[in-house]
Amino acid sequence: MTKKSRFLLMICVFIATFMTSVEITIVTTALPTIISDIHGLAFQSWIMSAYLLTTTVTTPIYGKLADVWGRKNLFLFGLIMFTLGSFLSGLAPNIWLLIFTRAIQGIGAGGIMPLTYTIIADSYSFQQRARVIAFNNSAWALSALAGPLLGGLLVEYLNWHWVFFVNVPLGIIVSILIFASYKESKHPRVSVKIDWAGMLELTLFLAIFLFGVQQLSQEGDGRNLAIIAIVISLGLVYIFVKHEKGFREALIPLKIFTNRTFTVQVITAALLSGLLIGYQVYFPIWLQSLYRVRPVLAGLVVTSGSIMWLIGGFLVGSILARFVPKWISVLLISLLIFTYTPLIFAGLNLPFWYFYVVSAISGGFLGIIITMNMILSQHLVSKNQIGTASSILTLGRTLGQTVSTGILGLLLNVGIRLNLYGISFSTVNNMISSDRVVRLSSEATINNVILDGLHLVFIFEVLILIIALAANLADPNSKIVD
């Protein structure tokens, strides 16, 4: 591969990484407007869950198949699916089609994310790889900073459909360039036995569990259906664990969890990723629905956390050299509990700048802890398990986001439905977005209804932090990492 074609390939990989990473931050900013426009409050959590669910399950499939079928065709397939899903999401006229098309997007993202690093490994020597990976990772930083601002501008000056359409031209250009310029080198095909059964069991568990959680807010037959779905999902967990124990190339090799400190890292990353999705989704909803803050300014609440995440991540190396990782996590999680507790009791007079401060603190602390989780999880296993450990921690993070998204959506709906005070649910739905100018005699009451739902959301967020604190206190490791 020539230097010029390799440079062009890396530009394509960078843009592809940016597309998939910006999708989460840009959508969270537009979510209040989307909910109001398509009357999707009752199922709003599925807008994020559908994307995360299909991304989670397909990621390991692409990684395994890349060794059998090659990188180029699978990468192109992922790009096409993501671009198609983006286009269809922008056209979606109702909540159900939006959820379905978001799932298509996730199938594409599940291929793009792991294959970018595989292509880098194929194209560069070991000595060059660190520099190129650092360049590619800057796409995540750029998306974290630009996504919320871009989402706010698109919603405010165009409409929410462009939040999805914006990725379509990028996807088409990258697909054409990859098809025309990427000359995949011949490499020996590896015989890999794909854990199809494990992937199916994991998919069914997540889908049925999230459906059950969502239905808990319903009454009568809906609630009975929810209980049945949750019982079935627990049965699928048992089947999945039993299957993984007996499968040689398991999706999740369970023996690795015999190291308690490693297990703590995965649990912590999963729980705190749930906290992350909580403030990224529900801070903009709080600011837009209760404070009537414009989408652009509401999007900046996520940006403050993203900036501090980058700064926190850079500090990890020096922190690990001086302090015991366990006590770093315990201290920072304790401070987060102190920071989030006021949101449980907050009224409408809480200063709006408080959310930007909490977001910044959250981003900085999570940047330290979750980066530390990844470094420790790789350090605690043998060299031939580093890839497996990294994928398990990544899978734990995505699962934490996916499950928390469903639970938080349920809690918001339950909190609203229990305190409607005679107001219709659809009326509350219309008040979620700040660009819906609604002047009603009951506006103050509706604000209190939404506030009740948000209080439940942050009760759960504090509970997540308490469980994460307990897990780290149980970590047997009490020494500085060497």
C-alpha positions as a printed NumPy array, in Angstrom:
array([[  0.   ,   0.   ,   0.   ],
       [  1.411,   3.384,  -1.004],
       [  1.805,   6.216,   1.469],
       [ -0.892,   8.247,  -0.321],
       [ -3.488,   5.436,  -0.369],
       [ -2.751,   4.622,   3.262],
       [ -3.285,   8.271,   4.239],
       [ -6.599,   8.306,   2.336],
       [ -7.639,   5.09 ,   4.083],
       [ -6.928,   6.614,   7.508],
       [ -9.006,   9.692,   6.643],
       [-11.883,   7.347,   5.765],
       [-11.435,   5.424,   9.015],
       [-11.359,   8.709,  10.965],
       [-14.598,   9.941,   9.378],
       [-16.278,   6.559,   9.952],
       [-15.267,   6.631,  13.619],
       [-16.568,  10.184,  13.95 ],
       [-19.92 ,   9.228,  12.371],
       [-20.626,   6.426,  14.836],
       [-19.36 ,   8.268,  17.918],
       [-21.178,  11.548,  17.187],
       [-24.45 ,   9.663,  16.729],
       [-24.965,   9.313,  20.491],
       [-24.068,  12.872,  21.543],
       [-25.964,  14.549,  18.693],
       [-29.157,  12.559,  19.302],
       [-29.259,  13.212,  23.064],
       [-29.406,  16.963,  22.366],
       [-32.271,  16.548,  19.883],
       [-34.172,  13.99 ,  21.979],
       [-36.6  ,  16.408,  23.704],
       [-37.687,  17.823,  20.329],
       [-38.018,  14.348,  18.792],
       [-40.149,  13.173,  21.729],
       [-42.507,  16.14 ,  21.411],
       [-42.792,  16.002,  17.631],
       [-43.624,  12.292,  17.239],
       [-45.345,  11.891,  20.621],
       [-42.77 ,   9.381,  21.779],
       [-42.457,  10.079,  25.513],
       [-43.837,   6.667,  26.521],
       [-41.157,   4.832,  24.519],
       [-38.406,   7.451,  24.331],
       [-35.769,   5.196,  25.927],
       [-35.983,   2.837,  22.939],
       [-34.624,   5.555,  20.638],
       [-31.264,   5.049,  22.37 ],
       [-31.744,   1.418,  23.45 ],
       [-32.413,   0.089,  19.933],
       [-29.146,   1.61 ,  18.672],
       [-27.105,   0.408,  21.655],
       [-28.686,  -3.058,  21.641],
       [-27.846,  -3.93 ,  18.04 ],
       [-24.399,  -2.314,  18.352],
       [-23.633,  -4.407,  21.445],
       [-24.638,  -7.734,  19.951],
       [-23.153,  -7.299,  16.475],
       [-19.734,  -5.953,  17.541],
       [-18.229,  -9.363,  18.479],
       [-19.819, -10.964,  15.398],
       [-18.024,  -8.579,  13.039],
       [-14.752,  -9.072,  14.908],
       [-14.893, -12.855,  14.475],
       [-16.107, -12.788,  10.859],
       [-13.37 , -10.331,   9.831],
       [-10.812, -13.13 ,  10.198],
       [-12.887, -15.413,   7.997],
       [-14.357, -13.127,   5.298],
       [-11.837, -10.276,   5.281],
       [-12.064,  -6.653,   6.459],
       [-13.088,  -4.67 ,   3.378],
       [-16.44 ,  -6.282,   2.583],
       [-17.58 ,  -6.292,   6.22 ],
       [-16.478,  -2.678,   6.721],
       [-18.396,  -1.647,   3.605],
       [-21.435,  -3.556,   4.822],
       [-21.27 ,  -1.742,   8.179],
       [-20.951,   1.657,   6.451],
       [-23.891,   0.946,   4.141],
       [-26.117,  -0.266,   6.984],
       [-25.236,   2.752,   9.139],
       [-25.852,   5.197,   6.279],
       [-29.124,   3.512,   5.321],
       [-30.25 ,   3.505,   8.959],
       [-29.384,   7.204,   9.288],
       [-31.37 ,   8.099,   6.163],
       [-34.412,   6.061,   7.231],
       [-34.26 ,   7.474,  10.784],
       [-34.462,  10.967,   9.345],
       [-37.571,   9.972,   7.387],
       [-39.272,   8.163,  10.293],
       [-42.818,   9.563,  10.787],
       [-43.496,   7.862,  14.131],
       [-41.782,   6.396,  17.174],
       [-42.041,   2.775,  16.022],
       [-40.32 ,   3.317,  12.676],
       [-37.684,   5.484,  14.359],
       [-36.888,   2.676,  16.832],
       [-36.652,   0.148,  13.975],
       [-34.384,   2.341,  11.836],
       [-32.189,   3.148,  14.84 ],
       [-31.673,  -0.607,  15.228],
       [-30.473,  -0.695,  11.595],
       [-28.03 ,   2.107,  12.422],
       [-26.722,   0.086,  15.348],
       [-26.085,  -2.956,  13.139],
       [-23.865,  -0.76 ,  10.986],
       [-22.094,   0.854,  13.945],
       [-21.363,  -2.588,  15.393],
       [-19.211,  -3.295,  12.342],
       [-17.54 ,   0.079,  11.944],
       [-16.209,   0.429,  15.492],
       [-14.144,  -2.785,  15.848],
       [-13.036,  -2.964,  12.197],
       [-11.449,   0.494,  12.241],
       [ -8.835,  -0.796,  14.718],
       [ -8.39 ,  -4.015,  12.734],
       [ -7.729,  -2.037,   9.537],
       [ -5.199,   0.132,  11.385],
       [ -3.421,  -3.004,  12.634],
       [ -3.314,  -4.378,   9.078],
       [ -1.987,  -1.13 ,   7.582],
       [  0.679,  -0.028,  10.058],
       [  3.604,  -1.597,  11.867],
       [  3.561,  -2.047,  15.621],
       [  5.856,   0.977,  16.064],
       [  3.556,   3.237,  14.001],
       [  0.275,   1.939,  15.397],
       [  0.153,   3.927,  18.663],
       [  0.415,   7.245,  16.812],
       [ -2.271,   6.286,  14.29 ],
       [ -4.652,   4.971,  16.975],
       [ -4.187,   8.232,  18.916],
       [ -5.112,  10.148,  15.755],
       [ -8.203,   7.963,  15.244],
       [ -9.258,   8.317,  18.888],
       [ -9.309,  12.075,  18.437],
       [-12.478,  11.485,  16.376],
       [-14.202,  10.466,  19.63 ],
       [-12.964,  13.642,  21.294],
       [-14.144,  15.76 ,  18.36 ],
       [-17.584,  14.122,  18.358],
       [-17.926,  14.604,  22.111],
       [-17.262,  18.319,  21.717],
       [-19.059,  18.994,  18.425],
       [-22.018,  16.606,  18.709],
       [-24.104,  18.454,  21.323],
       [-23.495,  21.847,  19.694],
       [-24.22 ,  20.528,  16.195],
       [-27.36 ,  18.768,  17.423],
       [-28.634,  21.966,  19.021],
       [-27.98 ,  24.048,  15.897],
       [-29.673,  21.535,  13.583],
       [-32.76 ,  21.354,  15.783],
       [-32.969,  25.104,  16.24 ],
       [-32.376,  26.258,  12.662],
       [-33.543,  23.252,  10.594],
       [-35.367,  20.351,  12.288],
       [-34.589,  17.155,  14.179],
       [-34.603,  15.042,  10.988],
       [-31.235,  16.592,  10.036],
       [-29.66 ,  15.083,  13.141],
       [-29.795,  11.815,  11.182],
       [-29.477,  13.148,   7.625],
       [-26.142,  14.832,   8.417],
       [-24.369,  11.453,   8.426],
       [-25.743,  10.33 ,   5.039],
       [-23.374,  12.253,   2.708],
       [-20.418,  11.339,   4.922],
       [-21.391,   7.659,   4.79 ],
       [-21.762,   7.699,   0.988],
       [-18.405,   9.435,   0.438],
       [-16.527,   7.101,   2.787],
       [-18.15 ,   3.999,   1.248],
       [-17.131,   5.054,  -2.273],
       [-13.561,   5.865,  -1.196],
       [-13.183,   2.575,   0.689],
       [-14.538,   0.599,  -2.265],
       [-12.242,   2.339,  -4.757],
       [ -9.015,   2.796,  -2.773],
       [ -8.789,   0.101,  -0.106],
       [ -6.749,  -2.783,  -1.49 ],
       [ -6.961,  -5.426,   1.165],
       [ -3.794,  -7.459,   1.543],
       [ -4.054, -11.215,   1.389],
       [ -3.993, -12.781,   4.817],
       [ -4.444, -16.382,   5.907],
       [ -8.056, -17.22 ,   6.681],
       [ -8.552, -18.354,  10.246],
       [-11.019, -21.083,  11.072],
       [-13.283, -19.546,  13.684],
       [-16.278, -21.195,  15.248],
       [-18.786, -18.385,  15.775],
       [-20.81 , -18.48 ,  18.975],
       [-24.102, -17.904,  17.169],
       [-26.16 , -19.462,  19.954],
       [-24.547, -17.225,  22.577],
       [-25.156, -14.144,  20.477],
       [-28.791, -15.105,  19.905],
       [-29.319, -15.753,  23.624],
       [-27.724, -12.407,  24.553],
       [-29.836, -10.575,  21.962],
       [-33.074, -12.196,  23.101],
       [-32.256, -11.519,  26.761],
       [-31.617,  -7.811,  26.204],
       [-34.567,  -7.271,  23.871],
       [-37.067,  -9.149,  26.079],
       [-35.704,  -7.623,  29.298],
       [-35.898,  -4.074,  27.945],
       [-39.393,  -4.712,  26.617],
       [-40.434,  -5.996,  30.051],
       [-38.945,  -2.985,  31.821],
       [-40.722,  -0.64 ,  29.418],
       [-44.087,  -2.385,  29.933],
       [-43.882,  -2.077,  33.732],
       [-45.227,   1.457,  33.451],
       [-48.446,   0.112,  31.88 ],
       [-51.505,  -1.125,  33.754],
       [-53.494,  -4.379,  33.707],
       [-52.455,  -6.768,  30.929],
       [-49.466,  -4.606,  30.057],
       [-47.98 ,  -5.048,  33.521],
       [-48.675,  -8.803,  33.489],
       [-46.896,  -9.019,  30.133],
       [-43.959,  -7.139,  31.644],
       [-43.611,  -9.656,  34.488],
       [-43.733, -12.575,  32.035],
       [-41.083, -10.913,  29.827],
       [-38.73 , -10.29 ,  32.767],
       [-39.099, -13.903,  33.991],
       [-38.327, -15.182,  30.47 ],
       [-35.284, -12.894,  30.264],
       [-33.933, -14.245,  33.566],
       [-34.332, -17.763,  32.179],
       [-32.35 , -16.712,  29.104],
       [-29.551, -15.429,  31.361],
       [-29.316, -18.881,  32.958],
       [-29.255, -20.559,  29.529],
       [-26.629, -18.075,  28.28 ],
       [-24.3  , -18.611,  31.25 ],
       [-24.623, -22.397,  30.988],
       [-23.924, -22.273,  27.254],
       [-20.893, -19.988,  27.621],
       [-19.331, -22.336,  30.191],
       [-19.403, -25.193,  27.701],
       [-18.393, -23.315,  24.519],
       [-14.683, -23.203,  23.693],
       [-14.745, -19.872,  21.817],
       [-17.437, -18.289,  23.958],
       [-18.712, -14.777,  23.34 ],
       [-17.895, -14.003,  26.989],
       [-15.325, -16.442,  28.494],
       [-16.502, -16.679,  32.104],
       [-13.209, -17.975,  33.574],
       [-11.703, -14.524,  33.288],
       [-14.053, -13.352,  36.06 ],
       [-12.274, -15.517,  38.653],
       [-10.02 , -12.482,  39.192],
       [-12.095, -10.373,  41.601],
       [-10.291,  -7.109,  40.845],
       [-10.943,  -7.611,  37.119],
       [-14.611,  -8.263,  37.878],
       [-14.78 ,  -5.029,  39.887],
       [-13.414,  -3.091,  36.895],
       [-16.119,  -4.481,  34.591],
       [-18.901,  -3.859,  37.138],
       [-17.681,  -0.308,  37.78 ],
       [-17.411,   0.519,  34.068],
       [-20.898,  -0.899,  33.405],
       [-22.53 ,   1.007,  36.283],
       [-20.814,   4.306,  35.581],
       [-21.652,   4.019,  31.875],
       [-25.264,   3.904,  33.06 ],
       [-24.619,   7.107,  35.008],
       [-23.089,   8.623,  31.867],
       [-26.146,   7.923,  29.706],
       [-28.315,   9.331,  32.499],
       [-26.836,  12.806,  32.62 ],
       [-26.253,  12.979,  28.852],
       [-29.926,  12.24 ,  28.107],
       [-31.798,  13.729,  31.081],
       [-29.879,  16.956,  31.728],
       [-30.926,  18.322,  28.278],
       [-34.509,  17.158,  28.945],
       [-34.493,  18.919,  32.358],
       [-33.091,  22.142,  30.906],
       [-35.349,  22.243,  27.845],
       [-38.624,  21.121,  29.427],
       [-38.424,  22.95 ,  32.785],
       [-36.071,  25.871,  32.171],
       [-37.016,  26.383,  28.481],
       [-33.323,  26.572,  27.588],
       [-32.659,  26.62 ,  23.823],
       [-31.43 ,  23.304,  22.321],
       [-27.983,  24.771,  21.546],
       [-27.398,  25.834,  25.159],
       [-28.891,  22.602,  26.499],
       [-26.481,  20.651,  24.28 ],
       [-23.536,  22.462,  25.85 ],
       [-24.324,  20.752,  29.166],
       [-23.064,  17.519,  27.589],
       [-20.072,  19.296,  26.043],
       [-18.787,  20.447,  29.456],
       [-18.688,  16.814,  30.582],
       [-16.921,  15.74 ,  27.391],
       [-14.178,  18.348,  27.78 ],
       [-13.516,  17.303,  31.36 ],
       [-13.548,  13.606,  30.333],
       [-10.617,  14.277,  27.993],
       [ -8.718,  16.137,  30.703],
       [ -9.449,  13.397,  33.255],
       [ -8.265,  10.679,  30.87 ],
       [ -4.884,  12.387,  30.418],
       [ -4.346,  12.43 ,  34.204],
       [ -4.766,   8.69 ,  34.713],
       [ -1.13 ,   7.708,  34.114],
       [  0.276,  10.023,  36.777],
       [ -2.535,   9.196,  39.221],
       [ -1.946,   5.432,  38.95 ],
       [  1.77 ,   5.961,  39.598],
       [  1.08 ,   7.655,  42.944],
       [ -2.143,   6.224,  44.399],
       [ -3.928,   2.909,  44.937],
       [ -6.584,   2.553,  42.175],
       [ -9.208,   1.213,  44.587],
       [ -9.101,   4.314,  46.787],
       [ -9.103,   6.686,  43.793],
       [-12.382,   5.129,  42.668],
       [-13.847,   5.15 ,  46.191],
       [-13.039,   8.852,  46.655],
       [-14.345,   9.997,  43.27 ],
       [-17.534,   7.904,  43.433],
       [-18.234,   9.257,  46.943],
       [-17.899,  12.81 ,  45.622],
       [-20.273,  11.966,  42.756],
       [-22.878,  10.709,  45.255],
       [-22.582,  14.031,  47.078],
       [-22.929,  15.91 ,  43.759],
       [-25.994,  14.004,  42.472],
       [-28.002,  13.783,  45.699],
       [-29.365,  17.382,  45.46 ],
       [-31.012,  16.463,  42.132],
       [-33.321,  14.07 ,  43.99 ],
       [-34.824,  16.954,  45.969],
       [-34.296,  19.843,  43.517],
       [-37.172,  22.218,  42.823],
       [-37.709,  24.532,  39.894],
       [-35.493,  27.171,  41.488],
       [-32.26 ,  25.16 ,  41.233],
       [-29.831,  27.389,  39.23 ],
       [-29.475,  26.121,  35.649],
       [-25.665,  26.473,  35.835],
       [-25.643,  23.7  ,  38.433],
       [-26.254,  21.157,  35.643],
       [-23.202,  22.349,  33.711],
       [-21.077,  22.023,  36.856],
       [-22.409,  18.524,  37.631],
       [-21.823,  17.489,  34.011],
       [-18.245,  18.782,  34.13 ],
       [-17.539,  17.004,  37.435],
       [-19.14 ,  13.802,  36.122],
       [-17.13 ,  13.894,  32.906],
       [-13.838,  14.526,  34.685],
       [-14.352,  11.822,  37.306],
       [-15.716,   9.246,  34.843],
       [-12.845,  10.018,  32.468],
       [-10.445,   9.042,  35.249],
       [-12.317,   6.012,  36.593],
       [-13.4  ,   4.367,  33.309],
       [ -9.992,   4.923,  31.675],
       [ -8.46 ,   3.393,  34.79 ],
       [-10.884,   0.454,  34.498],
       [ -9.623,  -0.28 ,  30.969],
       [ -5.942,   0.008,  31.906],
       [ -6.365,  -2.233,  34.96 ],
       [ -8.454,  -4.836,  33.139],
       [ -5.675,  -5.188,  30.545],
       [ -2.97 ,  -5.214,  33.222],
       [ -4.627,  -7.98 ,  35.257],
       [ -4.668, -10.635,  32.518],
       [ -2.01 , -12.432,  30.497],
       [ -0.841, -10.983,  27.161],
       [ -2.882, -13.442,  25.12 ],
       [ -6.043, -12.294,  26.946],
       [ -5.619,  -8.53 ,  26.579],
       [ -7.923,  -8.371,  23.552],
       [-10.529, -10.478,  25.319],
       [-10.321,  -8.354,  28.475],
       [-10.684,  -5.151,  26.445],
       [-13.718,  -6.47 ,  24.568],
       [-15.386,  -7.668,  27.792],
       [-14.963,  -4.259,  29.422],
       [-16.277,  -2.554,  26.26 ],
       [-19.219,  -4.967,  26.177],
       [-19.879,  -4.253,  29.876],
       [-19.949,  -0.515,  29.193],
       [-22.391,  -0.901,  26.314],
       [-24.592,  -3.275,  28.296],
       [-24.596,  -0.815,  31.188],
       [-25.734,   1.972,  28.869],
       [-28.346,  -0.21 ,  27.168],
       [-29.972,  -1.552,  30.339],
       [-29.805,   1.808,  32.147],
       [-31.425,   3.539,  29.179],
       [-34.427,   1.214,  29.461],
       [-34.714,   1.525,  33.242],
       [-34.341,   5.322,  33.246],
       [-36.992,   5.64 ,  30.544],
       [-39.326,   3.507,  32.65 ],
       [-38.722,   5.605,  35.77 ],
       [-39.399,   8.884,  33.96 ],
       [-42.683,   7.52 ,  32.618],
       [-43.736,   6.039,  35.962],
       [-42.934,   9.269,  37.782],
       [-45.012,  11.252,  35.292],
       [-47.972,   8.844,  35.145],
       [-48.259,   8.602,  38.942],
       [-48.538,  12.381,  39.311],
       [-50.6  ,  13.611,  36.35 ],
       [-53.137,  15.448,  38.576],
       [-55.805,  15.042,  35.9  ],
       [-53.583,  16.305,  33.056],
       [-53.303,  14.1  ,  29.958],
       [-50.023,  12.329,  29.212],
       [-49.985,  13.804,  25.683],
       [-50.115,  17.338,  27.104],
       [-47.028,  16.607,  29.198],
       [-45.378,  15.131,  26.084],
       [-45.862,  18.437,  24.237],
       [-44.087,  20.354,  27.01 ],
       [-40.878,  18.291,  26.855],
       [-39.171,  20.381,  24.156],
       [-38.204,  24.021,  24.631],
       [-39.049,  24.838,  20.997],
       [-42.696,  23.944,  21.63 ],
       [-44.137,  27.205,  22.883],
       [-47.111,  26.08 ,  24.956],
       [-48.945,  28.498,  27.19 ],
       [-51.436,  26.737,  29.406],
       [-53.041,  27.632,  32.694],
       [-51.728,  24.303,  33.974],
       [-48.122,  24.943,  32.884],
       [-46.806,  25.149,  36.464],
       [-48.51 ,  21.855,  37.328],
       [-47.079,  20.175,  34.218],
       [-43.599,  21.349,  35.228],
       [-44.049,  19.673,  38.604],
       [-45.236,  16.471,  36.885],
       [-42.091,  16.353,  34.728],
       [-39.975,  17.181,  37.78 ],
       [-41.452,  14.212,  39.677],
       [-40.376,  11.909,  36.834],
       [-36.876,  13.373,  36.748],
       [-36.525,  12.927,  40.513],
       [-37.043,   9.173,  40.051],
       [-34.406,   9.15 ,  37.315],
       [-31.779,  10.623,  39.611],
       [-32.747,   8.438,  42.557],
       [-31.705,   5.557,  40.316],
       [-28.514,   7.401,  39.325],
       [-27.543,   7.778,  42.989],
       [-28.371,   4.093,  43.57 ],
       [-25.995,   3.191,  40.703],
       [-23.248,   5.182,  42.408],
       [-23.872,   3.506,  45.788],
       [-23.6  ,   0.033,  44.204],
       [-20.391,   1.074,  42.385],
       [-18.982,   2.354,  45.682],
       [-19.78 ,  -0.944,  47.421],
       [-18.162,  -2.93 ,  44.586],
       [-14.925,  -0.941,  44.853],
       [-14.825,  -1.241,  48.635],
       [-14.959,  -5.028,  48.084],
       [-11.968,  -4.923,  45.697],
       [ -9.177,  -6.996,  47.283],
       [ -6.409,  -5.02 ,  45.542],
       [ -4.855,  -2.461,  47.928],
       [ -1.572,  -1.596,  46.272],
       [ -0.269,   0.8  ,  43.645],
       [ -0.153,  -0.748,  40.161],
       [  3.43 ,  -1.409,  39.042]])
